[in-house]
């Protein structure tokens, strides 16, 4: 029975339902807002990661081109291929660990071993000469040596990177000696070397490029590099 001055039961139920609907609407809008914020954040992070990846790749390419220009002016490639000589722009001996600008560290010998044999340690002559899809030249497989290596400060929003450029005898060689550039001028592979640049960014992010170059004489008698092939290493 309903008495004056008291709420009607139906009205109470309607008011309660309205409150539930309002709360449900608020929760739904809040969830939608959070989801939109998360999507926007994820999109921003993905864009930043893509930008950083491109910047790291550009650093690898720039490092390779600088190393090629320096090699073109060096008359003694045998000392480079044997590991006895490095670039004037190396930050120390071609061995040991290096701290990365974005945190973490790398080991130059491990990088060279991984490129040469596919393992970070224990790159024996037999392992170097093993025929694989990546290294199908047997005794003429390159024995990669660190040549130009050091940190690069990109500036702006681009991440700082550490770039290692390795040098190895090219695949056209037939002398079974990866420590020297051909038997004589005019022989197979003489005046041609391979370069491999590894660039490391934040959180050990990594991009690699590889090229084959030869030395040419530009107008005026200046030696310059000519790239015979170029590819990104995946």
C-alpha positions as a printed Julia matrix, in Angstrom:
234×3 Matrix{Float64}:
  0.0     0.0     0.0
  1.3     3.45   -0.86
  0.92    6.33    1.58
  1.31   10.04    0.85
  4.84   11.25    1.64
  6.42    7.93    0.66
  8.09    7.11   -2.65
  6.28    4.92   -5.05
  7.97    1.51   -5.45
  7.85    1.82   -9.25
  9.52    5.22   -9.09
 12.25    3.83   -6.85
 12.92    1.05   -9.31
 13.0     3.5   -12.24
 15.42    5.78  -10.4
 17.66    2.84   -9.54
 17.66    1.67  -13.15
 18.54    5.15  -14.33
 21.53    5.29  -11.96
 22.74    1.9   -13.19
 22.42    3.03  -16.8
 24.32    6.25  -16.11
 27.11    4.35  -14.34
 27.26    1.83  -17.16
 27.49    4.66  -19.67
 30.29    6.31  -17.7
 32.2     3.03  -17.51
 31.72    2.45  -21.22
 32.94    5.93  -22.1
 35.89    5.53  -19.74
 36.83    2.2   -21.32
 36.54    3.74  -24.78
 38.74    6.63  -23.71
 41.38    4.32  -22.25
 41.34    2.16  -25.39
 41.72    5.24  -27.59
 44.63    6.45  -25.47
 46.34    3.05  -25.63
 45.91    2.89  -29.4
 47.29    6.4   -29.79
 50.25    5.53  -27.55
 50.93    2.3   -29.43
 50.76    4.14  -32.75
 53.18    6.78  -31.47
 55.59    4.11  -30.23
 55.35    2.2   -33.52
 56.07    5.37  -35.49
 59.04    6.16  -33.23
 60.37    2.61  -33.63
 60.11    2.83  -37.42
 61.85    6.2   -37.4
 64.64    4.84  -35.2
 65.02    1.75  -37.39
 65.43    3.93  -40.48
 67.95    6.13  -38.67
 69.99    3.07  -37.62
 69.95    1.75  -41.2
 71.1     5.14  -42.49
 73.94    5.07  -39.94
 75.05    1.66  -41.23
 74.96    2.88  -44.82
 76.88    6.04  -43.97
 79.51    4.07  -42.08
 79.98    1.73  -45.03
 80.36    4.6   -47.5
 82.91    6.36  -45.29
 84.9     3.15  -44.9
 84.81    2.58  -48.68
 86.14    6.08  -49.35
 88.99    5.52  -46.91
 89.81    2.1   -48.36
 89.91    3.5   -51.88
 92.73    5.8   -50.8
 94.68    3.02  -49.07
 97.15    1.29  -51.43
 97.71   -1.68  -49.08
 94.54   -3.74  -48.77
 96.44   -6.84  -47.67
 97.19   -5.3   -44.27
 93.48   -4.5   -43.9
 92.35   -7.99  -44.95
 94.8    -9.61  -42.55
 93.57   -7.43  -39.68
 96.93   -5.69  -39.23
 95.56   -2.26  -40.2
 92.36   -0.46  -39.29
 90.71    2.82  -40.16
 92.0     6.11  -38.78
 88.52    6.48  -37.29
 88.58    3.4   -35.04
 88.03    3.89  -31.31
 90.79    1.52  -30.21
 92.18   -1.91  -31.11
 90.0    -4.23  -33.23
 89.04   -6.43  -30.29
 87.27   -6.28  -26.96
 83.94   -5.01  -25.71
 82.42   -1.65  -26.54
 79.68    0.14  -24.6
 76.72    1.19  -26.75
 75.27    4.71  -26.56
 71.78    3.34  -25.9
 72.9     0.86  -23.23
 74.37   -2.61  -23.4
 77.64   -3.67  -25.0
 79.03   -5.56  -27.97
 82.24   -7.48  -28.58
 84.1    -6.73  -31.83
 85.59  -10.22  -32.09
 82.17  -11.81  -31.61
 80.69   -9.64  -34.37
 83.5   -10.6   -36.75
 83.19  -14.28  -35.84
 79.43  -14.25  -36.35
 79.82  -12.72  -39.82
 82.62  -15.13  -40.74
 81.34  -18.44  -39.36
 77.82  -17.85  -38.08
 78.89  -18.36  -34.45
 80.07  -15.84  -31.89
 83.12  -17.88  -30.79
 85.24  -20.73  -32.06
 85.58  -19.62  -35.69
 88.19  -22.16  -36.78
 89.65  -22.31  -40.32
 87.46  -25.36  -40.98
 84.36  -23.46  -39.83
 85.26  -20.48  -42.03
 85.7   -22.7   -45.07
 82.43  -24.59  -44.52
 80.06  -24.14  -47.45
 76.69  -22.61  -46.47
 73.93  -20.68  -48.21
 75.41  -17.42  -46.93
 79.05  -18.42  -47.5
 79.2   -20.77  -50.5
 82.83  -20.1   -51.56
 84.59  -22.64  -49.34
 88.29  -21.73  -48.82
 87.63  -18.34  -50.4
 84.95  -17.42  -47.85
 85.79  -14.0   -46.36
 87.49  -13.78  -42.99
 85.83  -10.58  -41.75
 88.01   -8.1   -39.84
 86.85   -5.0   -37.92
 88.03   -1.95  -39.84
 86.11    1.2   -38.95
 84.16    1.24  -35.68
 82.97    3.77  -33.16
 79.95    5.68  -31.81
 77.97    8.07  -33.98
 75.98   10.91  -32.45
 73.07   11.51  -34.81
 71.68   14.61  -33.1
 68.06   15.74  -33.05
 65.53   13.01  -32.36
 67.57   10.27  -34.09
 69.12    7.7   -31.73
 72.85    7.56  -31.14
 74.4     4.46  -32.7
 77.58    2.44  -32.69
 78.71    1.37  -36.16
 81.13   -1.45  -36.94
 82.38   -1.83  -40.52
 83.99   -5.18  -41.32
 86.19   -5.83  -44.36
 86.67   -9.19  -46.06
 88.09  -10.66  -49.26
 85.53  -10.72  -52.05
 83.78  -13.84  -53.33
 85.48  -13.69  -56.74
 88.85  -14.64  -55.23
 90.35  -17.98  -56.2
 93.59  -18.0   -54.18
 92.1   -19.63  -51.04
 93.72  -16.88  -48.98
 91.24  -14.44  -47.38
 94.12  -12.42  -45.92
 95.3   -10.92  -49.21
 93.79   -9.28  -52.25
 94.41  -11.62  -55.16
 97.65  -13.16  -56.35
 98.49  -10.39  -58.8
 96.9    -7.38  -60.51
 94.42   -8.6   -63.08
 93.78  -11.9   -61.34
 90.29  -12.88  -60.19
 89.1   -10.6   -57.42
 92.13   -8.34  -57.42
 91.22   -4.78  -56.43
 87.85   -5.86  -55.02
 86.78   -6.25  -51.37
 83.61   -6.81  -49.4
 82.35   -4.5   -46.67
 79.74   -5.22  -44.02
 78.41   -2.49  -41.73
 76.61   -3.3   -38.48
 74.83   -0.41  -36.71
 73.57   -0.81  -33.13
 70.94    1.46  -31.59
 68.89    1.53  -28.37
 68.09   -1.82  -26.73
 70.61   -3.56  -29.03
 68.47   -2.79  -32.1
 70.55   -3.63  -35.16
 70.64   -3.03  -38.91
 73.23   -4.37  -41.32
 74.27   -3.67  -44.91
 76.79   -5.42  -47.11
 78.5    -4.28  -50.29
 81.18   -5.3   -52.77
 83.47   -2.48  -53.92
 86.37   -1.99  -56.27
 88.86    0.81  -56.53
 88.76    3.07  -59.59
 90.84    6.04  -60.62
 88.68    9.14  -60.86
 89.53   12.2   -62.98
 92.64   13.87  -61.64
 94.17   10.57  -60.57
 92.16   10.36  -57.35
 91.21    6.87  -56.19
 87.51    6.38  -55.51
 85.25    3.45  -54.63
 82.77    1.91  -57.04
 80.11   -0.36  -55.59
 79.44   -3.54  -57.55
 76.61   -4.69  -55.27
 74.74   -3.46  -52.2
 72.16   -5.18  -50.0
 70.63   -5.02  -46.58
 71.45   -8.08  -44.5
 68.37   -9.54  -42.77
